[in-house]
Amino acid sequence: MQSGREKAYAYLKDLILTDPDTHNCFLSEQDLADRVGISRTPIREALLLLAAEDLVRLVPKRGAHIAPLTGRDIGELMEMRGLIERFAAECTTAQGTAPVSEMADILAHQEAMRGERSTKAFIAADHRFHATLVAAAGNTLMSRQYDALRSRQVRAGIIAPYRSGKRQDEVIAEHRQILDCLVAGDAAAACTAIDHHIRATQRVLLAA
């Protein structure tokens, strides 16, 4: 059973931080406590955890501020993604452990999630596609760091551009290219496909 703090943390991270309407706004502890149906203490504890992850900024007498990321923040985020994903592609290709079957299943699921009504499900599948590859590299610390990057992508406003049917179609095509390269066991081509996908995502985020 989840503790009050765990419940508040999950709510804030999965709901509040994925809602574009909350970006650049202040959230009050009492309002959040009313929404979740718990006291302010676990809300405060959850906000402290999120502040430690640099996902919110606590401002005395004003509340928790969710600031949108800058262009530089987005650039650094995508650079880190590229480093981790390319390493995972090279490692799993060399070891013959690329999770191509699992990634193919996720891609098929993502294709069925296209459309504005399924935006969050589409994004969740997007993360699973990449995270499955990263996890297959067998580096637990790296996997944890990669999961932390997901929250920053959400904070950057990744939901808004993915509401576009055109971008969803592009993502599917880019994912398929990455998967095809992994199936072929071509690490260099997989890294090139990953770079192309990340650069395209960065361009969309900066233009949003």
N, C-alpha and C positions, 0 to 999 in steps of 0.2 A: 504494500500500500504506500502511495506517495505521501511524503510529509508536506506540510503547508508550503515550505520553501521550495521543494521540488515541483509542486503543482504550480506555484507562482512563476518559477523560472521557466518551466515548459510553456506556460501560457504566454509569458512575455516574449520569449524567443521565437515561438512558432506562430503566434498570432500578431502581437503588437509590432514586432520588427519586420513582419512580412506585409504589413499594410502600408502602402505608399502614403496614405493620408496622415500617418503619424510622423513621417519624416519632417525634420526641422520643427517639431512641436515639443512642448513640455508635457509630461505625464505626471499626474499627482498620485501620491501613494493611496490616498483615500478613494479616488475614482477607480484605481486599479483593484483595490481591495473589494470594492463593491461589485465590480465586474466578475471577479474570480469567486467571491463569496467566502473570503477568509479575512483575518485581521491584517492590520497594516504591518505588523512585525515581519512575517514571512515575505511580504512584498518588498520591504526595505532590504531584507537579506538577499532576495533574488536580484534586486537592482544593484547591490554591491558586487555580486558575482558578475553581472553583465558589465558593470563599470570596469572591473578588473580585466575583462575581455576587450575593453575599449569599444563596446557596442552602444553604450549610453554614457552621458556625462552628467554627473550629479551636481546640481547648482543649488546652493543653500537658499531656502525660502521660495524657490521656483519649481523644483522638481527634477525629474530626469529628462534630459534633452537628447533627442535622437537627431544628430546632425548628419546631413547628407555628406557623402565622401567627395573630396575634391578630385579634380582631374589627375593630380599627382598620386593621390591615394589609389585611384582606379588603376593607374599605370603600374604601380608597385604590386597591387593585388594580382593583376594579370601576369606580371613577371614571375611572381612566386608560384602561381598556378602552372605556368609553363615549365619551370624547373622541376616541380614535383611530377607532373604528368609525363614529361619526356623521360625522366629517370625511370618511372614505372614502366613505360613502354619498352625502354632499352633492357631493363632488368628482366621483365617477364618474357620478352622475346628471346633473350639469350638463354633463359632457363626452360623455355617451352611451357611456361605456366600462364600465358596470357589467357584471361577468363573469357574467351570469345563466345562460348555458349551462353554464359550468363549475360554478357553485354548484348548479345543478339536478342535475347528475351526482353531485356529492358528497352532496347530500341523499338521492338515491335509494340511494346506497351506504350511507349512514348508516341509512336505514330498514331495510336488510337486516341490519344489525349489532346490532339490538336483542336484549337478553337478557344475563344475567349472564356467560355464558361469553365474550361478545364485548365486554366492558366497555372494554378498552383500545383495541380497534379503533373502537368507537363514539366514544370521546373523541378519538382521532386524527382521525377524520372531522369531529368537531365543530370542532376547531382549524382544519383545512383549509378548512372552510366560511367561517369568519370571516377567516382569513389571506388567502384568495383575494381577498376584497373589499378588504382593506387593501392588498395588493400592487398591485391595479389602480389605486390612487390615484397610483402612480408615485413615491412617496417612499421611497427605499431605507432611509434612517435610521429612518423611522417603522416600516417593516416589520421591521427588526431589533429595535427596541424592543418591538414587539408579540410577536415570537417569544420574547423574554425574559420577557414576562408569562405565557406559557404555563407555564413552569417554576414560577412562583410559584403559579399556579392548582393545579398538581399538588401542590405542597407544602402548599397549603391543605387538601388532602384531597378534591379534586374527584372522585376515583375512587369513593369510598364512596357519595356520594349518587347518582351515575349508575348504580350497580348496581340502583337501584330502577326497575322497569319503568314505573311511573307517571311518574317524572321523565323517563325517556327519551322517552316518548310526548309529554310536554309540550314537550321540547326540539325534537322533530320539528315539532310544530305551530308553535312560535315561529319556527323557522327558515323554515318555509314562508311565514309571514306576512311576514317580512323580505324573502324572495325575491319574493313577489307584489308588494310595494311597489316594489321595484327594477325589476321587469318593467314596471310601470305608469309608471315614471319619476317617482314621487312621493317626492321627497327627504324632505319633512316627515313623511310617513307612515312611511317607512323608519326615520327617526330615532326616531320614537315606538315602533315595533316593536322596535328595538334596545334602547331604554331598558327596555321591558317585559321583554325577555329577560334583560337583565343584572340587573335588580332581582329577578327570580324566581330566578336563579342565586345571587345574594347571599343571599337568604333561606334557600335550601336549605343553602348552605355554613355559614351562621351557626347553623343548627339541627342540623347534623351532629355 
